[in-house]
């Protein structure tokens, strides 16, 4: 006698399983909608409790809303002493509270540019600056010629790399210093290398030292609003066929931590007759976290005087329409009377009339940098309006989705009752 196979049970389960899955999905969706609609206050209370716990453990301000802190404000800057470089940086100078690296070949103007930044920082509300001279080669007379107040400049000539970076860290943590310059990374000698013999193999000591120091310095810089400028030298990598063989010393950590990296080079010599009196300098913004990178600035560096500001004023003044040049004659905008014939004599005129040069510089700074600030403010206003619109749309979509889910659940339960 043949045994009857139980076909009806599996067939019934197979037929009803899609329907059961659909009902379970609808129920879970309705449950999620009810939880999301009623747990908003619970989540807010849980977040408030978590923030209080974090602040009790790590101090007030450990967790903040980005828009309500100074982080959201526009970064303060220190002028570099060059209008064209301030323009290339996009924010009007080197940023405060950040790491800046200036690198280039020998005699390219790295120290001159750093001393120019110190002079500008001292002029701005009497900023306090420090110069850590790891190369033991600072020239006080040259610094004074560049406009540095040497009586107010703090100088240190450390014996080891650890000592130099510890001095920098202490000055930054004090919160009383506006700018620290370290000249240079290549001259930071690790203590283990000093205590060893000539010719001993010391692998990556300087790179590890810089990596550890930068991890400690970045937080202190931001809290104290102090800027540190690392001057660095260039080395050549061996066996490079394609690409540039140039590399900066001290490892790669400084490249990552630096908000701004400036590549400074000499271009052509400036002559008066047969005598070389300076160099035309080119600075490329190799990295910039605050504006668009890869901008280029051109300016003249005169031996013994630093950046030729009057030459920049003449060039930018003509470009921006504040000065008129007819042939070799220069004249102020709105005046038909020429001030000088030829660029050299026009520079002499600005030197002899500092009030004219100061007025021209202030007008140029307003033209070059105030439109950027206005654009930032308008962009922030547009983003705020867009966020409000998106929030309203999200709220309306969420409300409609909740109503649809509740309606679908009611229909599903009715259908199930009819089928049974």
Residue pairs with C-beta under 8 A, 6 or more apart in sequence:
19 419
22 412
23 412
23 416
26 405
26 408
26 409
26 412
27 409
29 405
29 408
29 409
30 405
30 406
30 409
33 401
33 402
33 405
33 406
36 398
37 402
51 63
54 62
54 63
55 61
55 62
55 63
64 71
66 72
74 91
74 373
74 376
75 91
75 95
75 96
75 97
75 98
75 290
76 95
76 96
76 97
76 225
77 86
77 89
77 91
77 92
77 93
77 94
77 95
77 96
78 93
78 94
78 96
78 117
78 120
78 121
78 124
78 127
78 178
78 179
78 227
79 86
79 92
79 93
79 117
79 120
79 124
80 86
80 89
80 93
80 94
80 113
80 116
80 117
80 120
81 113
81 116
81 117
81 119
81 120
81 147
81 306
81 307
81 309
82 113
82 116
82 283
82 297
82 299
82 307
82 309
82 312
83 309
83 312
83 313
83 316
83 361
83 364
83 365
83 368
84 297
84 298
84 299
84 312
84 315
84 316
85 262
85 283
85 297
85 299
86 92
86 93
86 368
86 369
87 295
87 297
87 368
87 369
88 283
88 285
88 295
88 296
88 297
89 260
89 285
89 288
89 290
89 291
89 295
90 288
90 290
90 291
90 292
90 295
90 372
91 290
91 291
91 372
92 365
92 368
92 369
92 372
93 120
94 100
94 117
94 227
94 229
94 260
95 227
95 259
95 260
95 290
96 178
96 225
96 226
96 227
97 221
97 222
97 224
97 225
97 226
97 227
98 221
98 222
98 227
98 258
98 259
98 260
98 289
99 214
99 217
99 218
99 221
99 227
99 228
99 230
99 254
99 257
99 258
99 259
100 227
100 228
100 229
100 230
100 258
100 259
100 260
100 261
100 262
101 229
101 230
101 231
101 232
101 248
101 254
101 255
101 258
101 260
101 261
101 262
102 110
102 113
102 114
102 229
102 230
102 231
102 232
102 261
102 262
102 264
103 110
103 231
103 232
103 233
103 234
103 248
103 261
103 262
103 263
103 264
104 110
104 234
104 263
104 264
104 265
105 234
105 265
105 266
106 233
107 266
108 264
108 265
108 266
108 281
109 264
109 266
109 279
109 281
109 301
110 183
110 184
110 231
110 232
110 264
111 138
111 183
111 231
112 146
112 301
112 306
112 307
113 262
113 264
113 283
113 307
114 181
114 183
114 229
114 231
115 142
115 143
115 146
115 148
115 181
115 306
116 146
116 147
116 306
116 307
117 179
117 181
117 229
118 129
118 131
118 143
118 148
118 153
118 179
118 181
119 146
119 147
119 148
119 149
121 127
121 129
121 178
121 179
122 129
122 148
122 149
122 152
122 153
123 147
126 152
127 178
127 179
128 152
128 154
128 176
128 177
128 178
128 179
129 152
129 153
129 154
129 177
129 178
129 179
129 180
129 181
130 153
130 154
130 155
130 156
130 168
130 171
130 177
130 179
130 180
130 181
131 138
131 153
131 154
131 155
131 156
131 180
131 181
131 183
132 155
132 156
132 158
132 164
132 167
132 168
132 180
132 181
132 182
132 183
133 155
133 156
133 157
133 183
134 157
134 158
134 161
134 164
134 182
134 183
134 184
134 187
134 188
134 189
135 183
135 184
135 187
136 157
137 183
138 155
138 157
138 183
140 150
142 304
143 150
143 153
144 150
145 304
145 305
145 306
146 305
146 306
147 306
154 171
154 177
156 164
156 167
158 164
158 167
159 194
160 188
160 189
160 190
160 191
160 194
161 188
161 189
161 190
161 191
161 206
161 209
162 190
162 191
162 209
164 182
164 188
165 182
165 188
165 209
165 213
165 217
168 180
168 182
168 213
168 217
168 228
169 213
169 216
169 217
169 220
171 177
171 180
171 226
172 180
172 217
172 220
172 221
172 224
172 226
172 228
173 220
173 224
174 224
175 223
175 224
175 226
177 224
177 226
178 225
178 226
178 227
179 226
179 227
179 228
179 229
180 226
180 227
180 228
180 229
181 228
181 229
181 231
182 188
182 228
182 229
182 230
182 231
183 231
184 230
184 231
184 232
184 233
185 206
185 210
185 230
185 231
185 232
185 233
185 248
185 249
185 250
185 254
186 232
186 233
186 249
186 250
188 206
188 209
188 210
188 250
189 206
190 202
190 205
190 206
190 209
192 202
192 205
193 200
193 202
193 205
196 202
204 251
206 249
206 250
206 251
207 250
207 251
207 252
207 253
208 251
210 250
210 251
210 253
210 254
211 251
211 253
214 253
214 254
214 257
217 228
217 257
218 257
220 226
221 227
221 228
230 254
230 258
232 248
232 249
232 250
232 254
233 248
233 249
234 246
234 247
234 248
234 249
235 246
235 247
235 248
235 249
236 245
236 246
236 247
237 245
237 246
237 247
238 245
248 254
248 255
255 261
255 287
258 287
259 287
259 288
259 289
259 290
260 285
260 287
260 288
260 289
260 290
261 285
261 286
261 287
261 288
262 283
262 284
262 285
262 286
263 283
263 284
263 285
263 286
264 281
264 282
264 283
265 281
265 282
265 283
265 284
266 279
266 280
266 281
266 282
267 279
267 280
267 281
267 282
267 298
268 279
268 280
269 276
269 278
269 279
269 280
270 276
270 277
270 278
270 279
270 280
270 300
270 302
271 277
276 303
277 302
277 303
278 300
278 301
278 302
278 303
278 308
279 300
279 301
280 298
280 299
280 300
280 301
281 298
281 299
281 300
281 301
282 296
282 297
282 298
283 296
283 297
283 299
284 294
284 295
284 296
285 293
285 294
285 295
285 296
285 297
286 293
286 294
287 293
288 295
299 307
299 308
299 311
299 312
300 307
300 308
300 311
300 312
301 307
301 308
302 308
308 347
309 357
309 361
310 346
310 347
310 350
310 351
310 357
311 343
311 347
313 350
313 357
313 360
313 361
313 364
314 323
314 330
314 343
314 346
314 347
314 350
316 364
316 368
317 323
317 360
317 364
318 324
318 325
318 330
320 364
320 367
320 368
321 333
322 332
322 333
322 360
322 363
322 364
322 367
323 330
323 331
323 332
323 333
323 360
324 330
324 331
324 332
324 333
325 331
326 338
328 341
328 342
329 338
329 340
329 341
330 338
330 339
330 340
330 341
330 343
330 346
330 349
331 337
331 338
331 339
332 339
332 356
339 346
339 349
340 346
340 348
340 349
349 356
350 356
350 357
350 360
351 357
